[in-house]
């Protein structure tokens, strides 16, 4: 069996959820992991080459854009192309709204010096 067929069979039933809360929590989890890696990685004090550093940052930015695009847009696009346009728009807007409220709460906690 070719590898692409096996991987398609393995991941056939795995997809993004239609729950905007879970989608926004997935985004927050990914951002938290990247933040932790950057925080603890900066403690290593490794000399970074002037070429590798910017390439690594741009690569991380590109990866983050792809991951966030998947988290925020995959399921709404599936719904949109299934001619469920209103449901797609609602899911996208609810996900963005929940993520925005979560971001505002985190910023509020940060500015109030609670965390």
C-alpha positions as CSV (number, residue, x, y, z in Angstrom):
1,X,0.0,0.0,0.0
2,X,1.5,3.4,-1.0
3,X,2.4,5.8,1.9
4,X,0.0,8.5,0.8
5,X,-2.9,6.0,0.7
6,X,-2.0,4.8,4.2
7,X,-1.8,8.3,5.6
8,X,-5.1,9.2,4.0
9,X,-6.8,6.2,5.6
10,X,-5.2,6.9,8.9
11,X,-6.3,10.5,9.1
12,X,-9.6,10.2,7.2
13,X,-11.8,10.8,10.2
14,X,-9.6,13.4,11.9
15,X,-10.6,17.0,11.2
16,X,-11.0,20.3,12.9
17,X,-14.0,20.7,15.1
18,X,-17.0,22.9,14.4
19,X,-16.8,24.2,18.0
20,X,-15.4,27.8,18.0
21,X,-14.3,27.5,21.6
22,X,-12.2,24.5,20.9
23,X,-10.8,26.1,17.8
24,X,-9.8,29.3,19.7
25,X,-8.3,27.2,22.5
26,X,-6.3,25.2,19.9
27,X,-4.9,28.6,18.6
28,X,-4.1,29.7,22.2
29,X,-2.4,26.4,22.9
30,X,-0.2,26.7,19.8
31,X,0.7,30.3,20.6
32,X,1.5,29.3,24.2
33,X,3.8,26.5,23.1
34,X,5.7,28.9,20.7
35,X,6.0,31.4,23.5
36,X,7.4,28.9,25.9
37,X,9.9,27.6,23.4
38,X,11.0,31.2,22.7
39,X,11.2,32.1,26.4
40,X,13.2,29.0,27.4
41,X,15.2,29.0,24.2
42,X,16.4,32.5,24.8
43,X,17.9,31.3,28.1
44,X,20.4,29.1,26.2
45,X,22.5,32.1,25.1
46,X,23.6,30.3,21.9
47,X,25.4,32.5,19.4
48,X,23.1,32.8,16.4
49,X,24.5,33.5,13.0
50,X,23.3,36.7,11.3
51,X,21.8,34.6,8.6
52,X,20.3,31.7,10.5
53,X,18.5,33.9,13.0
54,X,16.3,35.9,10.6
55,X,15.7,32.7,8.5
56,X,14.5,30.9,11.6
57,X,12.2,33.8,12.6
58,X,10.7,34.1,9.1
59,X,10.2,30.3,9.0
60,X,8.5,30.4,12.4
61,X,6.2,33.2,11.2
62,X,5.3,31.2,8.1
63,X,4.6,28.1,10.1
64,X,2.5,30.1,12.5
65,X,0.5,31.6,9.7
66,X,-0.2,28.1,8.2
67,X,-1.2,26.7,11.6
68,X,-3.5,29.6,12.4
69,X,-4.9,29.5,8.9
70,X,-5.8,25.8,9.5
71,X,-7.2,26.4,12.9
72,X,-9.3,29.4,11.9
73,X,-10.2,28.7,8.3
74,X,-10.3,25.0,7.6
75,X,-13.7,24.1,8.9
76,X,-15.4,27.3,7.7
77,X,-14.0,26.7,4.2
78,X,-15.3,23.2,4.2
79,X,-18.7,24.5,5.2
80,X,-18.6,27.3,2.6
81,X,-17.8,25.0,-0.3
82,X,-20.5,22.7,1.0
83,X,-22.9,25.6,0.3
84,X,-23.5,26.2,4.0
85,X,-22.2,29.8,3.7
86,X,-24.1,31.3,6.6
87,X,-22.9,28.5,9.0
88,X,-19.3,29.0,7.7
89,X,-19.4,32.7,8.4
90,X,-20.9,32.2,11.8
91,X,-18.3,29.6,12.8
92,X,-15.4,31.8,11.6
93,X,-16.7,34.9,13.3
94,X,-17.5,33.1,16.6
95,X,-14.0,31.6,16.6
96,X,-12.4,35.0,16.0
97,X,-14.6,36.6,18.7
98,X,-13.8,34.0,21.3
99,X,-10.1,34.2,20.5
100,X,-10.3,38.0,20.7
101,X,-12.0,37.9,24.1
102,X,-9.4,35.4,25.3
103,X,-6.7,37.7,24.1
104,X,-8.2,40.8,25.8
105,X,-8.5,38.8,29.1
106,X,-4.9,37.8,28.9
107,X,-3.8,41.4,28.1
108,X,-5.9,42.7,30.9
109,X,-4.3,40.2,33.3
110,X,-0.9,41.2,32.0
111,X,-1.5,44.9,32.4
112,X,-3.0,44.5,35.9
113,X,0.1,42.5,36.8
114,X,-1.9,39.5,37.9
115,X,0.1,37.1,35.8
